[in-house]
C-alpha cells in the first residue's frame, strides 16, 4: 500500500515556510530523480530535529504534471479555477512546484529550504516564499479561529487522501491561494459586525445562532452540500503571514475529490441568486491561486512508475 506524504494530514505547527518554484525546460528527468530523493531528505531532517515535529510536502502543478510525468495523470487534475464576479477576483498564477515545510522551529524550516534548493539547484527558479506562523490559539490575523470545520483524527485522511487502487492512491488534490487582508479596514468595524461577517463569536469561537446568521457570513458561504445532502469537506492547512506593512492568510486545502474546493470557492464568490456572496471578501483579496497534486511517497520514489 502506498504511503501518503505525512505533512498533508499532520496537525498544526508553530511555523511554516512555503516555497513556490517554476522549472527550467529540459530538466524533467533530473527533476523526477530529485523528487524521488525528497522523502529520504525529509525523514533525515525529521530525525535530526525530532523535537521540532518537522514535515514536508511537495506538490506538482496542474500545468506542469504532464511534462514531468507524461505516462499518467490524476484523473481530475486541472488548472486553478480562476473566478471573477463584480469586484471579487480569484486569479490563477500557475506554479510548477509547491513545497510546504512546517515545524515548531523556524530555523529547521530554513535548513529544510536550503536542502531543497541544494537538491534541485539550477533546475528550478524560486517564484515566491511565504513564511507563516501560528497566531495565538490558531487564529487568523482577523482575530478569529480558523479551520474550525476541519475533520478530526482519522477522518482527516478520509477527506484529504484518495482511497482507490492505482498509482494515485493516498495522493491529494491541492489548492493554494495567498490572501492579503485589509487589516486597518477590518479593525475599523465593531466586533459584533465582524462576528456576523465570519459567522462565529470572536471570544470563544461559538457559532452565531441560526436565527442571526446571515447568508453572507463566511461560515455559511463556505459550507456546501453534495447531491445527497452531505457536507462537502476539504482539509485546510492554512496559516497566517505578515509584517507591519502586509498581512494575510496563505490558504491551503487538500482533498480527495478535486472539485470540492471549486464548489466552495464558487459559493463564496458568486453566492446565491439573491447576491449573497461571502462578505469576508470585502476585507481580503486573493493575490495568487494555483492547483497541484501531491502524490504518495511511493509515487515520488518510483518516479511515477507504479503501474
VOGU-3710 file (C-alpha; in Angstrom, 3 decimals, decimal comma):
1> xxxxxxxxxx> 0,000/0,000/0,000  1,313/3,432/-0,931  2,260/5,867/1,829  0,941/9,409/1,902  3,164/12,415/2,425  2,903/12,865/6,167  2,570/16,640/6,155  -0,761/16,515/4,298  -2,731/15,380/7,345  -0,365/16,488/10,124
11> xxxxxxxxxx> -1,560/18,692/12,938  -0,710/22,387/13,078  2,820/23,625/13,779  4,162/26,911/15,090  5,999/27,832/11,871  5,622/27,232/8,154  7,781/28,063/5,156  6,048/27,709/1,793  8,042/27,730/-1,423  6,789/28,214/-4,979
21> xxxxxxxxxx> 9,015/27,312/-7,926  8,910/27,236/-11,684  11,206/24,846/-13,522  13,577/25,281/-16,421  12,744/23,408/-19,594  14,613/20,206/-20,378  15,317/19,161/-16,769  12,291/16,894/-16,349  14,249/13,600/-15,921  16,600/15,222/-13,397
31> xxxxxxxxxx> 13,650/16,769/-11,529  11,947/13,360/-11,287  15,171/11,965/-9,835  15,441/14,824/-7,334  11,803/14,374/-6,286  12,494/10,678/-5,654  15,100/11,706/-3,060  12,839/14,124/-1,177  11,130/11,598/1,147  14,516/10,445/2,471
41> xxxxxxxxxx> 15,656/14,060/2,837  12,535/14,974/4,824  12,907/11,864/7,003  16,513/12,793/7,741  15,564/16,320/8,825  12,736/14,996/10,979  15,062/12,540/12,676  17,783/15,125/13,209  15,370/17,636/14,767  12,796/15,268/16,224
51> xxxxxxxxxx> 11,540/17,740/18,827  10,558/20,195/16,067  7,876/17,894/14,561  9,029/18,714/11,026  7,045/17,642/7,987  7,423/18,357/4,307  5,052/18,091/1,354  5,797/18,564/-2,316  3,033/19,031/-4,872  3,290/19,232/-8,662
61> xxxxxxxxxx> 1,449/21,961/-10,549  -1,521/21,061/-12,726  0,043/22,705/-15,771  3,410/21,014/-15,219  2,272/17,484/-14,404  2,057/16,180/-17,990  5,581/17,391/-18,714  7,004/15,774/-15,598  5,050/12,501/-15,575  3,734/12,101/-19,155
71> xxxxxxxxxx> 2,773/8,424/-18,774  -0,082/9,037/-16,324  -2,031/11,858/-14,726  -4,528/12,145/-11,860  -7,959/11,855/-13,418  -9,407/15,175/-12,288  -6,273/17,317/-12,082  -6,807/20,656/-13,807  -5,572/24,254/-13,542  -6,754/26,552/-10,778
81> xxxxxxxxxx> -10,375/27,657/-11,358  -9,932/31,420/-11,653  -13,169/33,289/-10,923  -14,260/36,880/-11,456  -17,576/38,368/-10,431  -18,238/42,057/-9,908  -15,339/43,292/-7,722  -14,404/39,809/-6,453  -11,465/38,161/-8,177  -9,802/34,780/-7,669
91> xxxxxxxxxx> -6,780/34,893/-10,006  -4,787/31,937/-11,274  -0,984/32,148/-11,099  0,398/28,826/-12,389  3,311/27,327/-10,445  5,280/24,160/-11,254  6,295/23,002/-7,766  4,953/23,816/-4,299  6,721/22,895/-1,043  5,073/23,026/2,365
101> xxxxxxxxxx> 7,742/22,934/5,091  6,433/23,018/8,652  7,766/22,539/12,151  7,828/24,144/15,579  11,166/25,806/14,774  11,641/28,434/12,100  15,352/27,606/11,828  14,535/23,969/10,978  12,256/25,126/8,170  15,069/27,320/6,893
111> xxxxxxxxxx> 17,511/24,400/6,975  14,995/22,292/5,048  14,551/25,029/2,449  18,312/25,208/1,887  18,439/21,429/1,481  15,672/21,629/-1,119  17,492/24,364/-3,023  20,734/22,384/-2,980  18,954/19,264/-4,229  17,330/20,935/-7,228
121> xxxxxxxxxx> 19,980/23,574/-7,977  19,703/25,261/-11,349  16,713/23,146/-12,383  14,252/25,414/-10,576  13,594/29,121/-10,076  12,122/30,477/-6,850  8,975/32,489/-7,573  7,804/33,216/-4,052  8,433/32,200/-0,467  5,836/32,751/2,243
131> xxxxxxxxxx> 6,937/32,303/5,875  3,938/31,733/8,120  3,320/31,416/11,827  0,764/30,217/14,319  -1,137/33,214/15,705  -2,379/32,953/19,276  -4,565/29,835/19,660  -4,758/29,057/15,943  -6,389/32,267/14,757  -6,264/34,227/11,534
141> xxxxxxxxxx> -4,981/37,789/11,793  -8,622/38,902/11,676  -8,709/37,592/15,256  -10,986/34,625/14,567  -10,133/30,942/14,964  -9,527/29,331/11,569  -10,057/25,766/10,382  -12,808/25,014/12,894  -14,686/22,871/10,366  -11,646/20,666/9,675
151> xxxxxxxxxx> -12,062/16,927/10,084  -10,524/15,456/13,206  -8,368/12,386/13,789  -8,634/9,547/11,278  -11,314/11,423/9,354  -8,629/13,833/8,108  -7,259/11,038/5,903  -10,704/10,264/4,524  -11,164/13,883/3,483  -7,681/14,605/2,123
161> xxxxxxxxxx> -6,420/11,349/0,590  -7,577/9,384/-2,443  -8,599/5,896/-1,385  -8,892/3,968/-4,635  -6,470/1,383/-6,085  -3,999/2,719/-8,606  -0,940/4,933/-8,883  -2,599/7,911/-7,191  -3,815/6,141/-4,076  -3,030/8,241/-0,963
171> xxxxxxxxxx> -2,367/11,286/-3,104  -4,236/14,571/-2,695  -5,540/17,456/-4,791  -4,069/20,725/-3,500  -5,211/24,323/-3,930  -3,221/27,303/-2,663  -4,179/30,987/-2,505  -2,380/33,872/-0,869  -4,907/36,338/0,555  -3,947/39,847/1,570
181> xxxxxxxxxx> -6,074/41,322/4,350  -7,072/44,946/4,667  -6,442/44,847/8,407  -6,986/48,558/9,004  -10,400/48,439/7,377  -11,293/45,235/9,236  -10,290/46,641/12,592  -12,386/49,698/11,912  -15,693/47,832/12,221  -17,290/46,767/15,535
191> xxxxxxxxxx> -16,694/43,246/16,847  -20,411/42,480/16,588  -20,329/43,218/12,851  -17,152/41,161/12,423  -18,893/38,207/14,073  -21,801/38,392/11,608  -19,335/38,519/8,705  -17,456/35,443/9,953  -20,398/33,580/11,473  -18,683/32,883/14,807
201> xxxxxxxxxx> -18,113/34,684/18,082  -14,665/36,185/18,367  -14,003/35,442/22,030  -14,934/31,751/22,286  -15,401/30,663/18,643  -19,039/29,711/19,272  -21,337/29,685/16,266  -23,581/32,668/15,674  -27,142/31,486/16,276  -29,019/30,196/13,248
211> xxxxxxxxxx> -31,576/32,959/13,665  -28,917/35,684/13,483  -26,607/34,063/10,909  -26,793/35,964/7,590  -26,396/34,147/4,270  -23,416/36,430/3,609  -21,447/35,000/6,558  -18,196/33,246/5,719  -19,200/30,069/7,577  -22,490/29,981/5,651
221> xxxxxxxxxx> -20,998/30,510/2,217  -18,057/28,124/2,791  -20,451/25,292/3,642  -21,661/23,343/0,595  -23,518/20,060/0,197  -23,414/17,238/-2,340  -26,459/15,815/-4,136  -27,171/13,530/-1,175  -27,214/16,430/1,262  -23,861/15,612/2,845
231> xxxxxxxxxx> -21,431/18,463/3,664  -18,573/18,841/1,172  -15,294/18,723/3,080  -11,745/19,844/2,426  -8,784/19,676/4,797  -7,453/23,170/5,407  -3,780/23,662/6,316  -3,846/27,450/6,116  -1,522/29,718/8,101  -1,302/33,492/8,597
241> xxxxxxxxxx> 1,655/35,531/7,387  2,629/39,136/7,714  4,715/42,033/8,947  3,955/45,633/9,803  3,076/46,546/6,220  1,408/43,419/4,809  -0,818/40,852/6,490  -2,845/37,941/5,226  -3,570/34,242/5,080  -1,916/31,565/2,976
251> xxxxxxxxxx> -4,875/29,320/2,250  -4,003/25,675/1,570  -6,523/22,888/1,075  -6,089/19,158/0,495  -8,867/16,977/-0,804  -9,522/13,521/-2,244  -12,154/14,976/-4,593  -10,838/17,684/-6,867  -13,987/19,722/-7,420  -14,838/20,099/-3,720
261> xxxxxxxxxx> -12,639/23,199/-3,452  -14,040/24,713/-6,637  -17,627/24,351/-5,460  -16,874/26,012/-2,130  -14,970/28,858/-3,787  -17,790/29,469/-6,272  -20,288/29,627/-3,435  -18,178/32,305/-1,783  -17,574/34,387/-4,926  -20,884/34,136/-6,780
271> xxxxxxxxxx> -23,151/33,474/-3,806  -26,858/32,851/-4,181  -29,332/34,126/-6,751  -30,111/36,901/-4,283  -26,491/38,115/-4,459  -25,480/36,806/-1,057  -21,738/36,345/-1,577  -19,164/35,915/1,211  -18,804/39,366/2,788  -15,384/38,459/4,204
281> xxxxxxxxxx> -14,187/39,071/0,631  -14,851/42,769/1,203  -11,874/42,767/3,578  -9,396/40,377/1,951  -8,100/39,948/-1,591  -6,749/36,839/-3,277  -3,472/37,745/-4,984  -2,488/34,236/-6,178  -4,112/30,899/-6,898  -2,629/27,601/-8,065
291> xxxxxxxxxx> -3,678/23,952/-8,300  -1,399/20,984/-7,592  -1,366/17,274/-6,896  0,622/15,808/-4,025  1,392/12,172/-4,949  2,239/9,431/-2,500  5,761/8,866/-1,220  5,928/5,662/-3,266  4,963/7,518/-6,441  7,789/10,000/-5,878
301> xxxxxxx> 10,371/7,352/-5,055  9,480/5,267/-8,102  9,376/8,368/-10,326  5,786/7,698/-11,347  6,319/4,059/-12,294  3,639/2,417/-10,161  1,592/0,853/-12,917
//
